Amino acid sequence: MNELDLGKEKINRLIAKFSVPCVISMVVASLYNIVDQIFIGWSEAGAFGNAATNIVYPFTVLALGLALLIGDGAAAGFSIALGMDNRKKANKNIGNGLVMLIGLAIVLCIVGFAFRVQILKLFGADPQEELCYRYATEYFLIICGGLPFYMIGQGLNGSIRADGSPKYAMACTLAGAIANLVLDPVFIFVFGMGVQGAAIATVIGQILTFAMSVIYLFRSKLFKLDRDAVRMDLKTIGNIVTVGMASLIVQLSIVIIIAVNNNLLGKYGYETIASTGDAFGAVTPLAVVGIVMKVFGIVVSIVIGISLGGQPIIGFNLGAGNNARVKETIITITKLVLAVGLVAFLIFELFPDAVISLFGNQNTSEYMEYARLCIRIFLSGIILTCFIKSAAIMLQSMGNSVRSTLLALLRDVIIFVPASIILASVSHSIVTMLWAALISDVISAVIGFVFLMKTLKSVCATEPVKKAKGLSEGDIALSNE
């Protein structure tokens, strides 16, 4: 992790070095919830248990978003400061980020316990669906208790990668996921704890990731956590939040999507009739959409992992004024994420039943029908989604937080949410509303392409930033606008 490596080594080799462990880390992190749903789907809780975890899922995504807001923002600032040869500023990014992570984690945990009923209702829980509501409450209370471990562990992952230890970052997340994978069937089936057992296994895995991440702080390669590093600095905090905002928006948009979808499913599920002549209802669509969103999350995690793996490369070379290498890195990453999108598209369109079968086999005809429709329609624009998610992170890596945040908001909030509400309200159908995703993908991909080309042109046209100028991350971002 020095100028010889990031400034001169082949881009393909650097991307492989940083992105592969990052992809594994991101995918493994997303497996926490999907593993729970797989085992719950095969347990007695079945669709009711999966619907319950879908209701709680947005809250955990919100926690992840806040963790990445600080973690990715601090990591990006750290990389840029290293490229400028400003070790003091680099340390300050990591130290301030850690303090912010701890504070946010504690606050969100308290908010979760204090407003449990309101939060569950916001994400589509209906007390009249008694069994589903009980499962959701049980799952939520345990997951909420583990939030500080989850947020701090995930937030430190970016700093560990930026410190030149992507394999250790991967190991931290992998250890927690393996623990969850092993303990899930033990608690669910052996101890007969059902949904509560799944939540306990998840939290134990998160504690393991947290412990390994904290241990790394005392053996880091490049940053040093001293009193000056952890002393809060408003300018550093502002840079961390500004640069990391796109990561928060990416996760927050998922929260908004699920919250809106869950409420629309509950409202119009009984008005939408399946080919069997029966209504889809509320629990079945909630379970299906929860599964589809988790599968969607796996693909997005791969894309985000590839893109975040390029962040230290882009940040360092941007700070060092190596503009050609910035452009080469972005082009290479874009090709990779489009290839991932193409593979995912073929799987979803050709083999939807294979995807569905992972989450249990005792499903009703209505369940299978809606699952097929959901996978094929909702995920039909997955290639474009991959480009959009990656472009937002690459814009963030180049310091253009405004375009990055706008693009992330555009796809998942500004276009998708209104389109879902309009389609569902007009048609009174939870099938028609699925097309909102494709509409949003097409429009956002076009705008994302324009944003990326303009930012690249700006970066390549900018004179190299001299380290002697002592410019901050924010100054670099402004110079590239």
Secondary structure as the mmCIF struct_conf table of DSSP 4:
data_model
#
loop_
_struct_conf.conf_type_id
_struct_conf.id
_struct_conf.beg_label_comp_id
_struct_conf.beg_label_asym_id
_struct_conf.beg_label_seq_id
_struct_conf.end_label_comp_id
_struct_conf.end_label_asym_id
_struct_conf.end_label_seq_id
HELX_RH_AL_P HELX_RH_AL_P1 GLU A 3 LYS A 8
BEND BEND1 GLU A 9 GLU A 9
HELX_RH_AL_P HELX_RH_AL_P2 ILE A 11 GLY A 41
TURN_TY1_P TURN_TY1_P1 TRP A 42 TRP A 42
BEND BEND2 SER A 43 SER A 43
TURN_TY1_P TURN_TY1_P2 GLU A 44 ALA A 45
HELX_RH_AL_P HELX_RH_AL_P3 GLY A 46 GLY A 83
TURN_TY1_P TURN_TY1_P3 MET A 84 ASP A 85
HELX_RH_AL_P HELX_RH_AL_P4 ARG A 87 ALA A 114
TURN_TY1_P TURN_TY1_P4 PHE A 115 PHE A 115
HELX_RH_AL_P HELX_RH_AL_P5 ARG A 116 LEU A 122
TURN_TY1_P TURN_TY1_P5 PHE A 123 GLY A 124
TURN_TY1_P TURN_TY1_P6 PRO A 127 GLN A 128
BEND BEND3 GLU A 129 GLU A 129
HELX_RH_AL_P HELX_RH_AL_P6 GLU A 130 GLY A 145
TURN_TY1_P TURN_TY1_P7 GLY A 146 GLY A 146
HELX_RH_AL_P HELX_RH_AL_P7 LEU A 147 ALA A 162
TURN_TY1_P TURN_TY1_P8 ASP A 163 GLY A 164
HELX_RH_AL_P HELX_RH_AL_P8 PRO A 166 PRO A 185
HELX_RH_PI_P HELX_RH_PI_P1 VAL A 186 VAL A 190
BEND BEND4 PHE A 191 PHE A 191
HELX_RH_AL_P HELX_RH_AL_P9 GLY A 194 TYR A 216
TURN_TY1_P TURN_TY1_P9 LEU A 217 PHE A 218
BEND BEND5 ARG A 219 ARG A 219
BEND BEND6 LYS A 221 LEU A 222
HELX_RH_AL_P HELX_RH_AL_P10 ARG A 227 VAL A 230
BEND BEND7 ARG A 231 ARG A 231
HELX_RH_AL_P HELX_RH_AL_P11 LEU A 234 TYR A 268
TURN_TY1_P TURN_TY1_P10 GLY A 269 GLU A 271
BEND BEND8 THR A 272 THR A 272
STRN STRN1 ILE A 273 ILE A 273
HELX_LH_PP_P HELX_LH_PP_P1 ALA A 274 ALA A 274
TURN_TY1_P TURN_TY1_P11 SER A 275 THR A 276
BEND BEND9 GLY A 277 ASP A 278
STRN STRN2 ALA A 279 ALA A 279
BEND BEND10 ALA A 282 ALA A 282
HELX_RH_AL_P HELX_RH_AL_P12 VAL A 283 GLY A 309
TURN_TY1_P TURN_TY1_P12 GLY A 310 GLY A 310
HELX_RH_AL_P HELX_RH_AL_P13 GLN A 311 ALA A 320
TURN_TY1_P TURN_TY1_P13 GLY A 321 GLY A 321
HELX_RH_AL_P HELX_RH_AL_P14 ASN A 323 LEU A 350
HELX_RH_AL_P HELX_RH_AL_P15 PRO A 352 ILE A 356
HELX_RH_3T_P HELX_RH_3T_P1 SER A 357 PHE A 359
BEND BEND11 ASN A 361 ASN A 361
HELX_RH_AL_P HELX_RH_AL_P16 SER A 365 LEU A 373
HELX_RH_PI_P HELX_RH_PI_P2 CYS A 374 PHE A 378
TURN_TY1_P TURN_TY1_P14 LEU A 379 GLY A 381
HELX_RH_AL_P HELX_RH_AL_P17 ILE A 382 SER A 397
TURN_TY1_P TURN_TY1_P15 MET A 398 GLY A 399
HELX_RH_AL_P HELX_RH_AL_P18 SER A 401 LEU A 409
HELX_RH_PI_P HELX_RH_PI_P3 LEU A 410 ILE A 415
HELX_RH_AL_P HELX_RH_AL_P19 PHE A 416 SER A 427
TURN_TY1_P TURN_TY1_P16 ILE A 430 VAL A 431
HELX_RH_3T_P HELX_RH_3T_P2 THR A 432 TRP A 435
HELX_RH_AL_P HELX_RH_AL_P20 ALA A 436 ALA A 461
BEND BEND12 THR A 462 THR A 462
HELX_LH_PP_P HELX_LH_PP_P2 GLU A 463 LYS A 466
HELX_RH_3T_P HELX_RH_3T_P3 LYS A 467 LYS A 469
HELX_RH_AL_P HELX_RH_AL_P21 GLU A 473 SER A 479
TURN_TY1_P TURN_TY1_P17 ASN A 480 ASN A 480
#
